[in-house]
């Protein structure tokens, strides 16, 4: 089936690119050009395929320099795709592994985010519950070797490739830690070994070796406003008014389940209202957007899709909406797209939540991921468009005007657009809060049998994507609970370094000026006051 779909798409794309208009006499109202028969169309396709094959043959044999045949074929495919919408694309064998990671975020690794800083490979943040986190690796650690290979001159992509690998295999990192006044906890014996009792060492500039066993890594897509002392998210934004806050940065295979877990935590804390932040969320898996809607809506239409060569499909709520009966606000902005627009539109049409912020991106198309060459390469093809429960359009076409119907527009009285400076400040602030800051903690459980799995165990295989450019989540199957030994000992520094102008870790503790969030909280506070007055 996949091959037939691909062949048909290939033929149509070739026809669109190379079918030149014929010069003909002007047509009268009575004279019409007869439609081509099926056989004639097939002959045209064969002639076009022959044209492509002859061109490749000429280039391969007679071009001034040798050209790899696969490069020619992939260039031809890219040329076809370029005639389509910007969301369709071809992923070759060299990139297919990274693509699958971006779609599923399921890969064997050690659980650190890394960056290049003036040529040095540094840890940006460990991911909570992963081998690197349990071993005591910290933000700011400089990685000087990976399995004995120096990182000097190593590209970031190469470093990531060396650290990834099959689950259960080991990798050894040599790091140099910046000097500081905090303590670190490292298990005895092999660094990162599970079940080893913690031993405390002073931070040092001497190189340290960490031998870590790769696990299936879960990249968070469901986040809160701040981390607690155990480095996990605190989803209660206002503990006095019991207003929860959950931020979803993409829709990947575990997003709906992780969101449910966060909601259950909030319900256990007697949550009375909720802010669901979908700003900067580029989208992700269609099935996860539908599952998220099912968490908040018990009946009615969620979304429908239709395509030129695919039947109309509809998704209705299953009557299992477990989180209802409290006021809710959804935050969106100009970078909320695709799956996040499905959720916002559904909750708005069902009057389940007020929409606050600014008009969304307007990406209302669905991409199917079609495997080629038995999975060695992939075609991302736009096959359908979706509509919100009201039947209104979401997609913003290239010639769409602001007055046209597209995207999700906030409710009256809740339109609040941030300027570019405010957006940059918000992104910086959120990024700093995402980082797990260095502080004293236990890095291994004394009892390996006592494991607290992090959100994101293996889930069912994902379906069609609402946005092929997203980076969805994977899974950490086992992760001991991190035990807090002391309060975080962060250095006291100004939010911005006076010399470099760069933001510092201390900026994460400064109050964020987020006018959209403030408006959402004001709305929810009024709703709670109105409910209490009844």
SVG drawing of the C-alpha trace seen along z (x, -y; Angstrom):
<svg xmlns="http://www.w3.org/2000/svg" viewBox="-25 -46 68 51">
<polyline fill="none" stroke="black" stroke-width="0.4" points="0.0,0.0 2.8,-2.4 4.5,-1.8 1.4,-2.3 0.7,-5.6 4.3,-6.7 4.2,-5.8 1.0,-7.7 2.3,-10.7 5.5,-10.5 3.7,-10.4 1.5,-13.3 4.4,-15.4 6.3,-14.7 3.3,-15.6 2.9,-18.8 6.5,-19.8 7.1,-18.8 3.7,-18.9 4.1,-22.0 1.0,-23.7 0.5,-23.1 0.0,-25.9 -3.6,-25.6 -6.1,-27.6 -8.6,-29.7 -11.5,-27.6 -15.1,-28.6 -17.8,-28.1 -19.0,-25.0 -15.6,-23.4 -14.0,-21.8 -10.8,-19.8 -11.7,-16.1 -10.6,-14.5 -7.6,-12.1 -8.3,-8.5 -6.7,-6.4 -4.4,-4.8 -3.3,-8.1 -2.6,-9.4 -0.5,-6.3 1.4,-6.9 2.1,-10.5 3.4,-9.3 5.7,-6.8 7.1,-9.5 7.8,-11.8 9.5,-9.0 11.5,-8.3 12.4,-12.0 13.7,-11.8 15.7,-8.6 17.2,-10.0 18.2,-13.2 19.9,-11.3 21.7,-9.1 23.1,-12.0 24.3,-13.7 25.8,-10.5 27.7,-9.7 28.6,-13.1 28.8,-15.7 32.3,-17.2 32.7,-15.6 31.6,-12.2 28.2,-12.4 26.8,-9.8 23.6,-8.3 21.9,-8.3 22.7,-12.0 20.9,-12.6 17.9,-10.6 17.6,-12.4 18.0,-15.8 15.2,-14.9 13.0,-13.9 13.8,-17.1 12.9,-19.0 9.5,-17.3 8.9,-18.0 9.8,-21.7 6.7,-22.0 4.5,-21.0 3.7,-22.7 6.5,-23.6 5.5,-20.8 6.1,-17.9 9.7,-16.6 12.1,-13.8 14.4,-12.3 17.4,-10.4 19.1,-7.4 21.7,-9.6 19.1,-11.7 16.3,-9.1 17.6,-8.1 17.5,-11.8 14.1,-12.2 12.7,-9.2 14.2,-10.6 12.5,-13.9 9.2,-12.3 9.3,-9.7 12.1,-11.1 12.9,-7.5 16.6,-6.8 19.3,-5.2 21.4,-7.8 22.6,-9.1 20.2,-12.0 22.0,-15.3 21.5,-18.4 24.7,-19.7 25.9,-22.8 29.1,-24.3 30.5,-27.3 33.6,-29.0 34.6,-25.6 34.1,-23.7 31.5,-20.9 29.4,-21.7 26.5,-20.2 23.5,-22.6 21.3,-20.5 20.9,-16.9 17.5,-15.4 15.8,-14.5 15.9,-10.7 18.4,-9.8 21.8,-8.1 23.7,-11.4 21.4,-13.0 21.8,-10.1 25.6,-10.1 25.7,-13.7 26.5,-15.5 25.6,-19.2 24.9,-22.2 28.2,-23.8 30.3,-20.6 32.8,-20.6 33.1,-17.3 36.7,-16.8 36.6,-13.2 34.0,-10.7 35.2,-7.1 38.7,-8.3 38.2,-10.6 39.0,-14.2 36.1,-16.7 38.6,-19.4 37.4,-20.3 34.6,-17.8 31.3,-18.9 28.2,-19.0 26.4,-16.4 29.4,-14.1 29.4,-14.4 25.7,-13.5 26.2,-10.5 29.0,-9.2 26.9,-9.5 23.8,-7.8 23.8,-4.1 21.9,-0.9 20.2,-0.6 22.4,1.3 25.7,0.3 28.2,-1.9 29.9,-5.2 32.6,-7.0 32.7,-10.7 35.6,-12.7 34.5,-16.1 36.1,-19.1 33.8,-20.8 34.0,-24.5 35.1,-25.5 32.3,-26.3 31.2,-26.1 28.6,-23.4 29.1,-19.7 28.4,-16.9 27.4,-13.3 29.0,-10.5 28.4,-6.8 31.3,-4.6 32.8,-2.3 31.9,-2.8 30.3,-6.2 26.6,-5.9 26.3,-2.3 22.8,-1.7 22.4,-1.0 25.8,-2.4 25.7,-4.4 26.5,-8.1 29.9,-9.5 30.5,-13.3 33.3,-15.2 34.2,-18.8 33.8,-20.3 37.1,-20.3 38.8,-21.4 40.4,-18.0 39.0,-15.7 36.5,-13.2 35.3,-10.1 31.7,-9.0 31.0,-5.5 27.3,-5.5 24.9,-2.8 22.6,-4.0 18.9,-3.9 15.8,-4.8 15.6,-8.6 12.4,-10.5 12.5,-14.2 10.0,-16.2 7.1,-17.8 4.9,-18.5 6.4,-21.0 5.4,-23.3 6.4,-26.9 9.2,-26.0 11.1,-23.0 10.9,-21.8 13.8,-20.9 13.8,-17.4 14.2,-18.9 10.8,-17.8 8.1,-20.2 5.8,-21.9 2.6,-22.2 0.8,-24.4 1.4,-28.0 -0.6,-29.6 -0.8,-27.4 -3.1,-29.8 -5.7,-30.1 -5.0,-26.6 -4.4,-27.6 -2.4,-25.0 0.0,-25.7 1.0,-23.1 3.2,-24.0 3.2,-21.6 6.0,-22.3 5.2,-19.6 2.8,-16.7 4.8,-13.5 3.9,-9.9 3.8,-10.3 2.3,-13.8 -1.3,-12.9 -0.2,-10.4 2.3,-12.7 -0.3,-15.5 -2.8,-13.2 -0.2,-12.4 0.4,-16.1 -3.4,-16.7 -3.8,-13.9 -1.0,-15.5 -2.9,-18.8 -6.2,-17.2 -4.6,-15.6 -3.6,-19.1 -7.2,-20.3 -6.7,-22.4 -9.5,-24.8 -8.4,-26.3 -5.9,-25.6 -3.7,-27.4 -2.6,-25.3 0.3,-27.0 0.6,-26.1 2.7,-29.1 5.7,-28.2 4.3,-24.7 4.9,-23.8 2.6,-20.8 3.3,-17.1 1.3,-13.9 -2.3,-14.1 -3.4,-11.2 -1.8,-12.9 -3.7,-16.2 -6.9,-14.1 -6.1,-12.3 -5.4,-15.6 -8.8,-16.9 -10.4,-13.8 -8.9,-14.7 -11.1,-17.9 -14.1,-17.2 -16.6,-14.4 -18.8,-14.7 -18.9,-16.2 -16.6,-16.6 -12.9,-17.1 -11.5,-17.4 -12.1,-16.2 -9.8,-15.7 -10.3,-15.4 -8.0,-15.0 -8.0,-14.8 -7.3,-11.0 -8.4,-10.1 -11.9,-9.8 -13.1,-12.2 -12.4,-11.2 -13.9,-12.5 -12.9,-12.1 -15.5,-12.6 -14.9,-12.7 -15.2,-9.3 -17.2,-10.4 -14.1,-9.9 -13.2,-13.5 -11.9,-13.1 -10.9,-16.7 -13.9,-18.9 -15.8,-21.2 -13.1,-23.9 -12.3,-27.1 -9.5,-26.9 -7.5,-29.2 -5.4,-28.2 -2.4,-30.4 -1.5,-30.7 0.7,-32.9 1.8,-33.3 4.1,-30.3 1.4,-27.9 0.7,-25.6 -0.8,-22.3 -1.6,-20.0 -1.6,-22.8 -4.2,-24.6 -6.3,-21.5 -6.5,-21.5 -7.1,-25.2 -9.8,-25.2 -11.5,-22.2 -11.6,-23.7 -12.7,-27.1 -15.6,-25.7 -16.8,-23.6 -16.5,-26.6 -14.4,-24.5 -11.6,-27.1 -11.0,-30.7 -8.3,-31.4 -5.8,-34.1 -2.9,-35.6 -2.7,-36.2 -3.7,-34.6 -2.0,-31.3 0.2,-30.2 -2.5,-28.7 -1.1,-25.2 -4.1,-23.0 -2.5,-20.2 -1.7,-16.6 1.5,-14.9 1.7,-11.1 5.1,-9.5 5.6,-7.0 8.5,-4.6 10.6,-4.1 13.3,-1.5 12.0,0.7 12.4,-2.1 15.8,-3.3 14.3,-6.7 11.1,-8.5 8.6,-10.6 6.7,-13.2 3.6,-14.0 0.7,-16.3 -2.3,-14.2 -5.2,-16.0 -6.4,-19.2 -8.2,-19.3 -11.1,-21.5 -12.1,-22.5 -15.4,-21.2 -17.3,-24.2 -16.2,-23.2 -14.2,-26.4 -10.8,-26.4 -7.5,-26.6 -4.9,-26.5 -3.3,-29.7 -2.7,-29.5 0.1,-31.5 -2.3,-34.1 -4.4,-34.3 -5.2,-37.7 -5.6,-38.8 -9.3,-39.1 -9.6,-35.5 -10.6,-32.6 -7.5,-30.8 -5.8,-29.9 -7.2,-30.2 -8.1,-33.8 -8.3,-34.5 -11.7,-35.2 -12.9,-38.8 -11.2,-40.8 -8.3,-38.3 -6.2,-39.4 -2.8,-40.4 0.1,-40.5 3.7,-40.6 6.3,-42.6 9.5,-40.9 11.5,-42.0 8.9,-40.6 8.9,-37.3 12.7,-37.0 12.6,-37.7 10.0,-35.1 11.9,-32.5 15.1,-33.2 13.3,-33.0 11.6,-29.7 14.8,-28.2 16.6,-29.1 13.9,-27.5 14.1,-24.3 17.7,-23.9 18.4,-21.6 20.6,-23.9 23.6,-22.5 22.9,-21.7 23.5,-19.0 21.5,-15.8 21.8,-12.1 22.6,-10.6 21.8,-7.0 19.1,-5.0 20.4,-2.8 17.8,-0.3 17.7,0.3 14.4,2.1 12.7,-1.1 12.3,-2.9 10.1,-5.8 9.6,-5.7 9.6,-9.1 6.7,-10.0 7.2,-8.4 7.4,-4.7 7.0,-2.9 3.7,-3.7 1.9,-2.5 3.4,-3.4 2.4,-6.9 0.0,-7.6 -0.1,-10.4 1.6,-13.6 0.1,-17.0 3.5,-18.6 6.5,-16.8 8.9,-19.3 8.3,-18.7 10.3,-17.0 8.2,-14.6 9.1,-12.6 10.7,-9.3 10.8,-7.2 12.9,-6.6 11.8,-3.1 13.5,-3.1 14.7,-6.0 15.4,-6.0 13.9,-8.9 16.3,-11.7 16.5,-12.5 17.1,-16.1 19.9,-16.5 19.9,-20.3 18.5,-23.4 19.9,-24.4 23.1,-26.4 23.1,-28.7 25.7,-31.4 24.4,-34.9 24.9,-36.8 23.1,-39.6 20.6,-38.3 22.8,-39.6 26.6,-39.5 27.9,-43.1 30.7,-42.1 29.1,-39.6 25.5,-40.7 24.5,-37.0 21.8,-35.8 22.9,-34.0 21.4,-31.2 20.3,-33.7 17.9,-35.2 15.7,-32.2 14.8,-33.3 13.8,-36.7 10.0,-37.3 9.0,-36.9 7.0,-39.7 4.6,-37.7 1.6,-39.9 -0.3,-37.1 0.0,-34.8 -1.0,-37.7 -4.1,-38.2 -4.9,-34.5 -4.5,-34.5 -6.7,-37.6 -9.4,-35.9 -9.3,-32.7 -9.3,-34.7 -12.5,-36.4 -14.0,-33.0 -13.1,-31.6 -14.5,-34.6 -17.7,-34.4 -18.1,-30.7 -17.5,-31.3 -20.1,-34.1 -22.9,-31.8"/>
</svg>
